[in-house]
Amino acid sequence: MRYNPHHRPPPTAGSTMPAITDTTEWAAVARLHATLADTHLRQLFADDPDRGGRLHGTVGDLYVDVAKHRLTDEVLDALVALAAAAGVPEKVAAMFAGEPINTTEDRAVLHTALRAPRDTSIVVDGHDVIPDVHAVLDRMAAFAERVRGGEWRGHDGRPIETVVNIGIGGSDLGPAMAYRALAAHATMDCRFVSNVDAADLSRNLAGLDPATTLFVIASKTFTTIETITNASSARDWLLEGLGGDRGAIPKHFVALSTNAEGVADFGIDTDNMFEFWDWVGGRYSVGSAIGLSVMLAIGPDGFRDFLGGMRTVDEHLRDTPLRENVPVLLAMIGIWYRNFFGFPTHAVLPYSHDLARFPAYLQQLDMESNGKRVGLDGQPVTTDTGPIVWGEPGTNGQHAFYQLIHQGTTTVPCDLIGIVTPDVDLPADTARSHADQLIANLLAQGEALAFGKTAEEVRAEGVDEALVAHKTFPGNIPTTTILADRLTPSVLGQLIALYEHRVLVQGAVWGINSFDQWGVELGKVLAKRIVAEIDGADGDHDSSTAMLLQRYRDARLQP
Ligand SMILES: O=P(O)(O)OC[C@H]1O[C@](O)(CO)[C@@H](O)[C@@H]1O
C-alpha cells in the first residue's frame, strides 16, 4: 500500500490514509535494519575503509560527516526512498508555496519567506507576502541604526545603552541563542528575560539605568502570561526610575508581535511595533521581527547575512535531489535510529561555547514541533515520533554526562558541532592552542564513541582482570559531525535552517503536524485557574495539589 502525501483530510476526520509504517518502503528499511542491527561501526569501517571520504555532504559553509553512522549506502538509498514515499518533496514544495500545511490552525508555514530575496513573490490567500517582509526588515534596520548610532534617545535625552528582550519560548530562545552565539559580532549589550520567576527580571535589571534601557517586548500573540507579567513589571520599574511620566514609555518600549490590538492595549505605541504574521511559527521566528534584539546587537548588515545563511540552506532543501540533500539525509538518519533502532534521545553537543544555548533552542524547535501522538488525520500515529533532544557544549559535557553515553545502557546518537576558528579577543597563539584542544576533543569523542575499546585492548594494557569490564567501551555509538570555519551570522543561520528542515522532513515522514503545539495549552489553563484560587475559593483539586496549594498559601510573601 502506498502512502498518499496529497491526501489532507480535515483534522477531526477519521483515518483513510495508510500509515507510513504500512508502506513497502518502510518494510524495506526494516529488512535492512534486521541485517545491520548487530553490525558494529568497527566492522562497517573495516568493510568500507574509505567511507569517510564518501559519506559526507556540504551545504553552504557546513561540512557534514555522516560516515560514523550505523548504515551503508544501501540504507541511505532505502531511507531516501522512504522519504519519497512519505511525500517529503511534496511537503517541501507545499511549504515553500505557502500552502496551509499547518492544518489544525489552517495556516501557511512560511519562515522561508522571511529570508527570501526582495525580488521573489510568495502569495498567501491572494496576497504577496514578500513586500511585507522586506518593509518590516527595512523598518527594523532603520530603527536599529538609530538606536545603535545614538540617535534614538531615551526620556531624558540620553542614548540607549542596554536592550532588554522580554519574551518566552520562540520569542526568547532564538534571539537569546543567536545573541550569545554572535557575541563576537555584537556591539550592543542585550539581556533576555523570559521566566515569570521574578528572579529573571530582577537579576537582569540589576545595574541598569532606566534612562538608557530599551525594552523589546517580543510576543507573537501578546497574550502570553509570562511575557505580559514581566513587561508590566518592567514598565513599573521604568516609570519609577523616571519619575512616573508615562510619556517615557514610547521611548523605552517597542513591541514585536502579530497582535497590534494587544500591543496598543498594553500601552505601547503601534508605531513602535514591528510586525510579523501568523504564518511564522514562534519556534521558527528568529528571522522575523522577533530577531530585532539580534539586529540591534550585530547591526542590519549582520542580520542580513544571518538571513542569507538560512536562505542558502532553504535553497539547498528546495533544489537538491533527496539523496544529496543534507537536511533530508540527517532527518532520515534520525528516523533510522528513532523508529528502527528505537533510540529515544538525540544529543546535540556543540564544541563551541558560543553555541551554548543551541541545544536549548533545538529542544523547542524539535520537541514542540514533533512531540506529537496523532497524525494529520487525528488518528494515533503507528510509530514513535520526535526524540528527546538535549545537550550541552563540549568539552564541558565530557566531564559530566558523557559517561552515560560511553558506558550506559541507552544508545544516544549525537551531533558534534565544531567551529574551527573561534572569534576571541586573545592573542592568536593562545586562541589557536585552545582551538586545537577543542577540536582534538571533538574528534576524539567521535572516534571513542564509534570504535570504543574492547576487553582485549584493555587486557593488552595490563589492566587487572577485575577492572577489565569497567574499562571496556562498547562503542558503536553513532555521530554526525558538522564543521564550519567560523561562527559568522551566515553560518549560524545555516545551522538553524539545517535543523528546521530536519524537523520538517521528519514530521512529513511521521505524517504529523510539526507546526502546531496544542500540548502546551492545558497547563496554561490550569495555571490561570490556580492563580485565581490563591486568594480566592478553593477549586476542585486532587488531594495532592490541594495540600501543595495550601502549603504555598501559608508560606507565601505577605503584602
Ligand atoms: O510569542 P508568544 O505568543 O508570546 O509565545 C511564546 C511561546 O509560547 C508557545 O506558544 C508555547 O506556549 C510557543 O510556541 C511560543 O514560542
PDBQT file of the ligand as one rigid body, heavy atoms in Angstrom, charges set to zero:
ROOT
HETATM    1  O1  LIG A 601       5.409  34.647  21.273  1.00  0.00    +0.000 OA
HETATM    2  P1  LIG A 601       4.314  34.233  22.211  1.00  0.00    +0.000 P 
HETATM    3  O2  LIG A 601       2.964  34.342  21.594  1.00  0.00    +0.000 OA
HETATM    4  O3  LIG A 601       4.413  35.014  23.487  1.00  0.00    +0.000 OA
HETATM    5  O4  LIG A 601       4.509  32.711  22.547  1.00  0.00    +0.000 OA
HETATM    6  C1  LIG A 601       5.657  32.252  23.192  1.00  0.00    +0.000 C 
HETATM    7  C2  LIG A 601       5.781  30.762  23.094  1.00  0.00    +0.000 C 
HETATM    8  O5  LIG A 601       4.693  30.137  23.712  1.00  0.00    +0.000 OA
HETATM    9  C3  LIG A 601       4.294  28.988  22.974  1.00  0.00    +0.000 C 
HETATM   10  O6  LIG A 601       3.115  29.291  22.324  1.00  0.00    +0.000 OA
HETATM   11  C4  LIG A 601       4.106  27.804  23.860  1.00  0.00    +0.000 C 
HETATM   12  O7  LIG A 601       3.314  28.110  24.951  1.00  0.00    +0.000 OA
HETATM   13  C5  LIG A 601       5.415  28.793  21.974  1.00  0.00    +0.000 C 
HETATM   14  O8  LIG A 601       5.019  28.067  20.872  1.00  0.00    +0.000 OA
HETATM   15  C6  LIG A 601       5.815  30.194  21.706  1.00  0.00    +0.000 C 
HETATM   16  O9  LIG A 601       7.065  30.269  21.090  1.00  0.00    +0.000 OA
ENDROOT
TORSDOF 0
